[in-house]
Amino acid sequence: MSDTPPDRLSVNPKSPFFDMELLRRGIGIRFKGKQRQDVEEYCVSEGWVRVAAGKSRDRFGNPMTIKISGEVEAWFEDAKAAEDESSES
């Protein structure tokens, strides 16, 4: 598998951009210079992330999301952990 995450990925199983295998590897997101843990979906090329809007839910029980524009950087968490282990040796 490549060490470069996809351009667009979602945690919602109903989304066409959902990929469980990639999510199991762990995706790290840096948005506008800060690491975020609450990202529902992202797109690196278009420069946006979707995050939950508080505790509000839609009529189907899914979290309401808002789209925020800015610089997005994504990486695989397991690749970063492997780098840290190799640099310690």
Biopython code that builds the backbone (N, CA, C, O; Angstrom):
import numpy as np
from Bio.PDB.StructureBuilder import StructureBuilder

atoms = [
    (1, "MET", "N", (0.835, -1.179, 0.000)),
    (1, "MET", "CA", (0.000, 0.000, 0.000)),
    (1, "MET", "C", (0.886, 1.251, 0.000)),
    (1, "MET", "O", (1.987, 1.238, 0.551)),
    (2, "SER", "N", (0.417, 2.286, -0.597)),
    (2, "SER", "CA", (1.154, 3.545, -0.675)),
    (2, "SER", "C", (1.151, 4.246, 0.688)),
    (2, "SER", "O", (0.229, 4.059, 1.481)),
    (3, "ASP", "N", (2.187, 5.054, 0.958)),
    (3, "ASP", "CA", (2.242, 5.826, 2.194)),
    (3, "ASP", "C", (1.623, 7.205, 2.034)),
    (3, "ASP", "O", (1.719, 8.037, 2.936)),
    (4, "THR", "N", (0.990, 7.451, 0.896)),
    (4, "THR", "CA", (0.297, 8.706, 0.665)),
    (4, "THR", "C", (-1.208, 8.472, 0.788)),
    (4, "THR", "O", (-1.763, 7.654, 0.055)),
    (5, "PRO", "N", (-1.880, 9.180, 1.707)),
    (5, "PRO", "CA", (-3.326, 8.995, 1.837)),
    (5, "PRO", "C", (-4.063, 9.535, 0.615)),
    (5, "PRO", "O", (-3.504, 10.327, -0.144)),
    (6, "PRO", "N", (-5.311, 9.114, 0.419)),
    (6, "PRO", "CA", (-6.064, 9.589, -0.735)),
    (6, "PRO", "C", (-6.359, 11.083, -0.635)),
    (6, "PRO", "O", (-6.292, 11.674, 0.442)),
    (7, "ASP", "N", (-6.685, 11.675, -1.773)),
    (7, "ASP", "CA", (-7.010, 13.099, -1.832)),
    (7, "ASP", "C", (-8.265, 13.410, -1.025)),
    (7, "ASP", "O", (-8.375, 14.483, -0.431)),
    (8, "ARG", "N", (-9.204, 12.478, -1.003)),
    (8, "ARG", "CA", (-10.468, 12.704, -0.303)),
    (8, "ARG", "C", (-10.870, 11.430, 0.415)),
    (8, "ARG", "O", (-10.772, 10.338, -0.146)),
    (9, "LEU", "N", (-11.330, 11.566, 1.671)),
    (9, "LEU", "CA", (-11.715, 10.411, 2.469)),
    (9, "LEU", "C", (-12.793, 10.825, 3.460)),
    (9, "LEU", "O", (-12.791, 11.949, 3.964)),
    (10, "SER", "N", (-13.714, 9.905, 3.734)),
    (10, "SER", "CA", (-14.814, 10.164, 4.655)),
    (10, "SER", "C", (-14.927, 9.026, 5.660)),
    (10, "SER", "O", (-14.587, 7.885, 5.346)),
    (11, "VAL", "N", (-15.403, 9.327, 6.866)),
    (11, "VAL", "CA", (-15.641, 8.297, 7.875)),
    (11, "VAL", "C", (-17.069, 7.774, 7.828)),
    (11, "VAL", "O", (-17.398, 6.821, 8.534)),
    (12, "ASN", "N", (-17.924, 8.380, 7.009)),
    (12, "ASN", "CA", (-19.316, 7.967, 6.880)),
    (12, "ASN", "C", (-19.428, 6.780, 5.917)),
    (12, "ASN", "O", (-19.075, 6.916, 4.745)),
    (13, "PRO", "N", (-19.912, 5.612, 6.383)),
    (13, "PRO", "CA", (-19.997, 4.439, 5.505)),
    (13, "PRO", "C", (-20.911, 4.625, 4.291)),
    (13, "PRO", "O", (-20.785, 3.880, 3.319)),
    (14, "LYS", "N", (-21.813, 5.585, 4.322)),
    (14, "LYS", "CA", (-22.714, 5.820, 3.187)),
    (14, "LYS", "C", (-22.076, 6.682, 2.103)),
    (14, "LYS", "O", (-22.635, 6.820, 1.015)),
    (15, "SER", "N", (-20.931, 7.253, 2.384)),
    (15, "SER", "CA", (-20.253, 8.128, 1.435)),
    (15, "SER", "C", (-19.508, 7.306, 0.380)),
    (15, "SER", "O", (-18.985, 6.235, 0.688)),
    (16, "PRO", "N", (-19.457, 7.797, -0.863)),
    (16, "PRO", "CA", (-18.663, 7.097, -1.882)),
    (16, "PRO", "C", (-17.156, 7.201, -1.621)),
    (16, "PRO", "O", (-16.378, 6.492, -2.259)),
    (17, "PHE", "N", (-16.731, 8.065, -0.701)),
    (17, "PHE", "CA", (-15.317, 8.258, -0.391)),
    (17, "PHE", "C", (-14.896, 7.515, 0.877)),
    (17, "PHE", "O", (-13.818, 7.769, 1.414)),
    (18, "PHE", "N", (-15.737, 6.602, 1.356)),
    (18, "PHE", "CA", (-15.448, 5.799, 2.539)),
    (18, "PHE", "C", (-14.563, 4.615, 2.164)),
    (18, "PHE", "O", (-14.826, 3.950, 1.162)),
    (19, "ASP", "N", (-13.513, 4.337, 2.952)),
    (19, "ASP", "CA", (-12.642, 3.184, 2.724)),
    (19, "ASP", "C", (-12.148, 2.676, 4.082)),
    (19, "ASP", "O", (-11.269, 3.278, 4.698)),
    (20, "MET", "N", (-12.726, 1.560, 4.538)),
    (20, "MET", "CA", (-12.420, 1.037, 5.859)),
    (20, "MET", "C", (-10.951, 0.641, 6.011)),
    (20, "MET", "O", (-10.360, 0.856, 7.069)),
    (21, "GLU", "N", (-10.364, 0.070, 4.974)),
    (21, "GLU", "CA", (-8.963, -0.352, 5.055)),
    (21, "GLU", "C", (-8.036, 0.831, 5.326)),
    (21, "GLU", "O", (-7.097, 0.721, 6.114)),
    (22, "LEU", "N", (-8.298, 1.951, 4.677)),
    (22, "LEU", "CA", (-7.469, 3.142, 4.901)),
    (22, "LEU", "C", (-7.705, 3.728, 6.289)),
    (22, "LEU", "O", (-6.768, 4.195, 6.935)),
    (23, "LEU", "N", (-8.950, 3.704, 6.744)),
    (23, "LEU", "CA", (-9.258, 4.251, 8.065)),
    (23, "LEU", "C", (-8.638, 3.406, 9.176)),
    (23, "LEU", "O", (-8.269, 3.939, 10.223)),
    (24, "ARG", "N", (-8.521, 2.109, 8.963)),
    (24, "ARG", "CA", (-7.890, 1.239, 9.967)),
    (24, "ARG", "C", (-6.422, 1.588, 10.158)),
    (24, "ARG", "O", (-5.882, 1.418, 11.252)),
    (25, "ARG", "N", (-5.773, 2.070, 9.112)),
    (25, "ARG", "CA", (-4.370, 2.477, 9.224)),
    (25, "ARG", "C", (-4.220, 3.726, 10.080)),
    (25, "ARG", "O", (-3.153, 3.972, 10.643)),
    (26, "GLY", "N", (-5.276, 4.509, 10.178)),
    (26, "GLY", "CA", (-5.229, 5.746, 10.951)),
    (26, "GLY", "C", (-4.782, 6.908, 10.080)),
    (26, "GLY", "O", (-3.711, 6.865, 9.475)),
    (27, "ILE", "N", (-5.597, 7.931, 10.020)),
    (27, "ILE", "CA", (-5.301, 9.110, 9.209)),
    (27, "ILE", "C", (-5.113, 10.298, 10.142)),
    (27, "ILE", "O", (-5.962, 10.577, 10.989)),
    (28, "GLY", "N", (-4.003, 10.987, 9.981)),
    (28, "GLY", "CA", (-3.770, 12.222, 10.718)),
    (28, "GLY", "C", (-4.094, 13.403, 9.817)),
    (28, "GLY", "O", (-3.752, 13.407, 8.635)),
    (29, "ILE", "N", (-4.757, 14.408, 10.386)),
    (29, "ILE", "CA", (-5.158, 15.588, 9.614)),
    (29, "ILE", "C", (-4.605, 16.837, 10.303)),
    (29, "ILE", "O", (-4.791, 17.036, 11.504)),
    (30, "ARG", "N", (-3.932, 17.659, 9.530)),
    (30, "ARG", "CA", (-3.512, 18.971, 10.004)),
    (30, "ARG", "C", (-4.271, 19.989, 9.165)),
    (30, "ARG", "O", (-4.153, 20.012, 7.940)),
    (31, "PHE", "N", (-5.056, 20.836, 9.842)),
    (31, "PHE", "CA", (-5.866, 21.848, 9.166)),
    (31, "PHE", "C", (-5.452, 23.215, 9.668)),
    (31, "PHE", "O", (-5.523, 23.502, 10.863)),
    (32, "LYS", "N", (-5.018, 24.055, 8.742)),
    (32, "LYS", "CA", (-4.531, 25.401, 9.050)),
    (32, "LYS", "C", (-3.450, 25.374, 10.125)),
    (32, "LYS", "O", (-3.415, 26.229, 11.010)),
    (33, "GLY", "N", (-2.559, 24.371, 10.035)),
    (33, "GLY", "CA", (-1.438, 24.299, 10.949)),
    (33, "GLY", "C", (-1.704, 23.609, 12.273)),
    (33, "GLY", "O", (-0.775, 23.432, 13.061)),
    (34, "LYS", "N", (-2.950, 23.209, 12.549)),
    (34, "LYS", "CA", (-3.279, 22.540, 13.805)),
    (34, "LYS", "C", (-3.771, 21.126, 13.523)),
    (34, "LYS", "O", (-4.521, 20.893, 12.575)),
    (35, "GLN", "N", (-3.341, 20.194, 14.351)),
    (35, "GLN", "CA", (-3.787, 18.821, 14.184)),
    (35, "GLN", "C", (-5.211, 18.693, 14.705)),
    (35, "GLN", "O", (-5.523, 19.154, 15.803)),
    (36, "ARG", "N", (-6.081, 18.057, 13.902)),
    (36, "ARG", "CA", (-7.498, 17.909, 14.259)),
    (36, "ARG", "C", (-7.837, 16.441, 14.414)),
    (36, "ARG", "O", (-7.355, 15.601, 13.653)),
    (37, "GLN", "N", (-8.671, 16.129, 15.403)),
    (37, "GLN", "CA", (-9.121, 14.762, 15.646)),
    (37, "GLN", "C", (-10.594, 14.583, 15.314)),
    (37, "GLN", "O", (-11.092, 13.458, 15.325)),
    (38, "ASP", "N", (-11.304, 15.675, 15.019)),
    (38, "ASP", "CA", (-12.755, 15.628, 14.848)),
    (38, "ASP", "C", (-13.216, 15.740, 13.396)),
    (38, "ASP", "O", (-14.357, 16.128, 13.144)),
    (39, "VAL", "N", (-12.359, 15.411, 12.446)),
    (39, "VAL", "CA", (-12.679, 15.568, 11.028)),
    (39, "VAL", "C", (-13.529, 14.395, 10.546)),
    (39, "VAL", "O", (-13.152, 13.237, 10.726)),
    (40, "GLU", "N", (-14.675, 14.691, 9.935)),
    (40, "GLU", "CA", (-15.573, 13.671, 9.380)),
    (40, "GLU", "C", (-15.199, 13.332, 7.932)),
    (40, "GLU", "O", (-15.315, 12.181, 7.512)),
    (41, "GLU", "N", (-14.757, 14.326, 7.182)),
    (41, "GLU", "CA", (-14.380, 14.150, 5.776)),
    (41, "GLU", "C", (-13.386, 15.249, 5.427)),
    (41, "GLU", "O", (-13.424, 16.340, 5.995)),
    (42, "TYR", "N", (-12.498, 14.949, 4.486)),
    (42, "TYR", "CA", (-11.536, 15.972, 4.053)),
    (42, "TYR", "C", (-11.273, 15.843, 2.564)),
    (42, "TYR", "O", (-11.509, 14.793, 1.967)),
    (43, "CYS", "N", (-10.775, 16.937, 1.966)),
    (43, "CYS", "CA", (-10.321, 16.947, 0.580)),
    (43, "CYS", "C", (-9.089, 17.845, 0.518)),
    (43, "CYS", "O", (-9.178, 19.053, 0.741)),
    (44, "VAL", "N", (-7.943, 17.246, 0.215)),
    (44, "VAL", "CA", (-6.683, 17.990, 0.194)),
    (44, "VAL", "C", (-6.637, 18.940, -0.996)),
    (44, "VAL", "O", (-6.266, 20.103, -0.836)),
    (45, "SER", "N", (-7.010, 18.464, -2.202)),
    (45, "SER", "CA", (-6.880, 19.285, -3.407)),
    (45, "SER", "C", (-7.812, 20.493, -3.399)),
    (45, "SER", "O", (-7.449, 21.556, -3.905)),
    (46, "GLU", "N", (-9.008, 20.343, -2.830)),
    (46, "GLU", "CA", (-9.953, 21.468, -2.772)),
    (46, "GLU", "C", (-9.766, 22.309, -1.521)),
    (46, "GLU", "O", (-10.290, 23.420, -1.446)),
    (47, "GLY", "N", (-9.026, 21.803, -0.531)),
    (47, "GLY", "CA", (-8.710, 22.567, 0.670)),
    (47, "GLY", "C", (-9.878, 22.768, 1.610)),
    (47, "GLY", "O", (-10.210, 23.905, 1.946)),
    (48, "TRP", "N", (-10.521, 21.667, 2.051)),
    (48, "TRP", "CA", (-11.608, 21.793, 3.019)),
    (48, "TRP", "C", (-11.715, 20.543, 3.882)),
    (48, "TRP", "O", (-11.244, 19.467, 3.514)),
    (49, "VAL", "N", (-12.350, 20.714, 5.046)),
    (49, "VAL", "CA", (-12.680, 19.604, 5.930)),
    (49, "VAL", "C", (-14.126, 19.761, 6.370)),
    (49, "VAL", "O", (-14.664, 20.868, 6.378)),
    (50, "ARG", "N", (-14.746, 18.659, 6.732)),
    (50, "ARG", "CA", (-16.084, 18.676, 7.333)),
    (50, "ARG", "C", (-15.944, 18.221, 8.774)),
    (50, "ARG", "O", (-15.338, 17.185, 9.051)),
    (51, "VAL", "N", (-16.505, 18.995, 9.688)),
    (51, "VAL", "CA", (-16.481, 18.658, 11.103)),
    (51, "VAL", "C", (-17.895, 18.717, 11.658)),
    (51, "VAL", "O", (-18.758, 19.408, 11.115)),
    (52, "ALA", "N", (-18.126, 17.988, 12.744)),
    (52, "ALA", "CA", (-19.444, 17.976, 13.378)),
    (52, "ALA", "C", (-19.756, 19.359, 13.940)),
    (52, "ALA", "O", (-18.884, 20.033, 14.487)),
    (53, "ALA", "N", (-21.012, 19.769, 13.795)),
    (53, "ALA", "CA", (-21.460, 21.066, 14.294)),
    (53, "ALA", "C", (-22.095, 20.872, 15.670)),
    (53, "ALA", "O", (-23.319, 20.827, 15.796)),
    (54, "GLY", "N", (-21.271, 20.760, 16.680)),
    (54, "GLY", "CA", (-21.766, 20.552, 18.036)),
    (54, "GLY", "C", (-22.405, 19.190, 18.190)),
    (54, "GLY", "O", (-21.925, 18.200, 17.639)),
    (55, "LYS", "N", (-23.499, 19.147, 18.949)),
    (55, "LYS", "CA", (-24.194, 17.878, 19.188)),
    (55, "LYS", "C", (-25.440, 17.738, 18.328)),
    (55, "LYS", "O", (-26.203, 16.789, 18.509)),
    (56, "SER", "N", (-25.661, 18.653, 17.404)),
    (56, "SER", "CA", (-26.871, 18.614, 16.584)),
    (56, "SER", "C", (-26.859, 17.420, 15.631)),
    (56, "SER", "O", (-25.807, 17.016, 15.136)),
    (57, "ARG", "N", (-28.027, 16.873, 15.388)),
    (57, "ARG", "CA", (-28.203, 15.707, 14.521)),
    (57, "ARG", "C", (-29.265, 15.999, 13.475)),
    (57, "ARG", "O", (-30.160, 16.817, 13.692)),
    (58, "ASP", "N", (-29.157, 15.313, 12.321)),
    (58, "ASP", "CA", (-30.199, 15.454, 11.319)),
    (58, "ASP", "C", (-31.339, 14.489, 11.653)),
    (58, "ASP", "O", (-31.282, 13.810, 12.678)),
    (59, "ARG", "N", (-32.363, 14.414, 10.816)),
    (59, "ARG", "CA", (-33.535, 13.596, 11.129)),
    (59, "ARG", "C", (-33.254, 12.097, 11.078)),
    (59, "ARG", "O", (-34.075, 11.295, 11.525)),
    (60, "PHE", "N", (-32.096, 11.715, 10.534)),
    (60, "PHE", "CA", (-31.720, 10.306, 10.482)),
    (60, "PHE", "C", (-30.759, 9.928, 11.603)),
    (60, "PHE", "O", (-30.336, 8.775, 11.687)),
    (61, "GLY", "N", (-30.408, 10.880, 12.463)),
    (61, "GLY", "CA", (-29.516, 10.623, 13.586)),
    (61, "GLY", "C", (-28.049, 10.820, 13.286)),
    (61, "GLY", "O", (-27.202, 10.549, 14.137)),
    (62, "ASN", "N", (-27.732, 11.286, 12.090)),
    (62, "ASN", "CA", (-26.341, 11.544, 11.721)),
    (62, "ASN", "C", (-25.924, 12.927, 12.214)),
    (62, "ASN", "O", (-26.756, 13.833, 12.270)),
    (63, "PRO", "N", (-24.657, 13.105, 12.573)),
    (63, "PRO", "CA", (-24.239, 14.435, 13.023)),
    (63, "PRO", "C", (-24.310, 15.460, 11.893)),
    (63, "PRO", "O", (-23.968, 15.169, 10.747)),
    (64, "MET", "N", (-24.757, 16.654, 12.239)),
    (64, "MET", "CA", (-24.742, 17.759, 11.283)),
    (64, "MET", "C", (-23.282, 18.202, 11.141)),
    (64, "MET", "O", (-22.548, 18.274, 12.127)),
    (65, "THR", "N", (-22.874, 18.495, 9.911)),
    (65, "THR", "CA", (-21.492, 18.891, 9.677)),
    (65, "THR", "C", (-21.428, 20.253, 9.014)),
    (65, "THR", "O", (-22.368, 20.694, 8.352)),
    (66, "ILE", "N", (-20.287, 20.909, 9.210)),
    (66, "ILE", "CA", (-20.027, 22.161, 8.518)),
    (66, "ILE", "C", (-18.734, 21.998, 7.733)),
    (66, "ILE", "O", (-17.833, 21.268, 8.147)),
    (67, "LYS", "N", (-18.650, 22.671, 6.617)),
    (67, "LYS", "CA", (-17.494, 22.611, 5.740)),
    (67, "LYS", "C", (-16.642, 23.850, 5.986)),
    (67, "LYS", "O", (-17.122, 24.979, 5.877)),
    (68, "ILE", "N", (-15.369, 23.623, 6.320)),
    (68, "ILE", "CA", (-14.449, 24.715, 6.610)),
    (68, "ILE", "C", (-13.330, 24.678, 5.579)),
    (68, "ILE", "O", (-12.747, 23.622, 5.333)),
    (69, "SER", "N", (-13.027, 25.816, 4.978)),
    (69, "SER", "CA", (-11.977, 25.895, 3.958)),
    (69, "SER", "C", (-10.657, 26.335, 4.567)),
    (69, "SER", "O", (-10.619, 27.143, 5.496)),
    (70, "GLY", "N", (-9.582, 25.790, 4.028)),
    (70, "GLY", "CA", (-8.239, 26.143, 4.478)),
    (70, "GLY", "C", (-7.244, 25.099, 4.015)),
    (70, "GLY", "O", (-7.606, 24.163, 3.302)),
    (71, "GLU", "N", (-5.996, 25.254, 4.416)),
    (71, "GLU", "CA", (-4.928, 24.335, 4.030)),
    (71, "GLU", "C", (-5.076, 23.016, 4.787)),
    (71, "GLU", "O", (-5.176, 23.006, 6.014)),
    (72, "VAL", "N", (-5.089, 21.893, 4.042)),
    (72, "VAL", "CA", (-5.268, 20.564, 4.624)),
    (72, "VAL", "C", (-4.050, 19.704, 4.303)),
    (72, "VAL", "O", (-3.579, 19.670, 3.167)),
    (73, "GLU", "N", (-3.553, 19.013, 5.319)),
    (73, "GLU", "CA", (-2.460, 18.063, 5.149)),
    (73, "GLU", "C", (-2.889, 16.753, 5.789)),
    (73, "GLU", "O", (-3.394, 16.754, 6.912)),
    (74, "ALA", "N", (-2.695, 15.625, 5.089)),
    (74, "ALA", "CA", (-3.089, 14.312, 5.599)),
    (74, "ALA", "C", (-1.908, 13.359, 5.552)),
    (74, "ALA", "O", (-1.060, 13.448, 4.664)),
    (75, "TRP", "N", (-1.857, 12.436, 6.525)),
    (75, "TRP", "CA", (-0.822, 11.409, 6.557)),
    (75, "TRP", "C", (-1.376, 10.179, 7.265)),
    (75, "TRP", "O", (-2.382, 10.245, 7.971)),
    (76, "PHE", "N", (-0.692, 9.055, 7.057)),
    (76, "PHE", "CA", (-1.069, 7.820, 7.737)),
    (76, "PHE", "C", (-0.386, 7.776, 9.096)),
    (76, "PHE", "O", (0.822, 7.989, 9.192)),
    (77, "GLU", "N", (-1.151, 7.501, 10.144)),
    (77, "GLU", "CA", (-0.604, 7.420, 11.496)),
    (77, "GLU", "C", (0.350, 6.248, 11.645)),
    (77, "GLU", "O", (1.373, 6.378, 12.319)),
    (78, "ASP", "N", (0.045, 5.100, 11.033)),
    (78, "ASP", "CA", (0.925, 3.943, 11.183)),
    (78, "ASP", "C", (2.264, 4.163, 10.492)),
    (78, "ASP", "O", (3.277, 3.618, 10.932)),
    (79, "ALA", "N", (2.291, 4.945, 9.424)),
    (79, "ALA", "CA", (3.554, 5.258, 8.748)),
    (79, "ALA", "C", (4.412, 6.155, 9.644)),
    (79, "ALA", "O", (5.632, 5.994, 9.691)),
    (80, "LYS", "N", (3.792, 7.086, 10.347)),
    (80, "LYS", "CA", (4.513, 7.969, 11.247)),
    (80, "LYS", "C", (5.067, 7.175, 12.424)),
    (80, "LYS", "O", (6.192, 7.424, 12.858)),
    (81, "ALA", "N", (4.295, 6.224, 12.947)),
    (81, "ALA", "CA", (4.760, 5.388, 14.058)),
    (81, "ALA", "C", (5.943, 4.531, 13.615)),
    (81, "ALA", "O", (6.886, 4.339, 14.383)),
    (82, "ALA", "N", (5.907, 4.011, 12.383)),
    (82, "ALA", "CA", (7.014, 3.208, 11.856)),
    (82, "ALA", "C", (8.279, 4.068, 11.708)),
    (82, "ALA", "O", (9.384, 3.595, 11.972)),
    (83, "GLU", "N", (8.116, 5.331, 11.286)),
    (83, "GLU", "CA", (9.263, 6.234, 11.171)),
    (83, "GLU", "C", (9.885, 6.500, 12.537)),
    (83, "GLU", "O", (11.108, 6.508, 12.677)),
    (84, "ASP", "N", (9.030, 6.721, 13.554)),
    (84, "ASP", "CA", (9.516, 6.995, 14.898)),
    (84, "ASP", "C", (10.301, 5.803, 15.448)),
    (84, "ASP", "O", (11.340, 5.984, 16.083)),
    (85, "GLU", "N", (9.807, 4.592, 15.207)),
    (85, "GLU", "CA", (10.490, 3.389, 15.678)),
    (85, "GLU", "C", (11.834, 3.224, 14.993)),
    (85, "GLU", "O", (12.814, 2.860, 15.643)),
    (86, "SER", "N", (11.901, 3.488, 13.683)),
    (86, "SER", "CA", (13.155, 3.317, 12.946)),
    (86, "SER", "C", (14.181, 4.387, 13.340)),
    (86, "SER", "O", (15.383, 4.120, 13.323)),
    (87, "SER", "N", (13.727, 5.580, 13.691)),
    (87, "SER", "CA", (14.659, 6.634, 14.081)),
    (87, "SER", "C", (15.210, 6.401, 15.496)),
    (87, "SER", "O", (16.305, 6.866, 15.813)),
    (88, "GLU", "N", (14.458, 5.682, 16.352)),
    (88, "GLU", "CA", (14.924, 5.376, 17.697)),
    (88, "GLU", "C", (15.987, 4.293, 17.683)),
    (88, "GLU", "O", (16.821, 4.243, 18.587)),
    (89, "SER", "N", (15.977, 3.433, 16.689)),
    (89, "SER", "CA", (16.940, 2.309, 16.641)),
    (89, "SER", "C", (18.323, 2.751, 16.279)),
    (89, "SER", "O", (19.234, 1.927, 16.200)),
]
sb = StructureBuilder()
sb.init_structure("model")
sb.init_model(0)
sb.init_chain("A")
sb.init_seg("    ")
for serial, (resi, resn, name, xyz) in enumerate(atoms, 1):
    if name == "N":
        sb.init_residue(resn, " ", resi, " ")
    sb.init_atom(name, np.array(xyz, "f"), 0.0, 1.0, " ", f" {name:<3s}", serial, name[0])
structure = sb.get_structure()
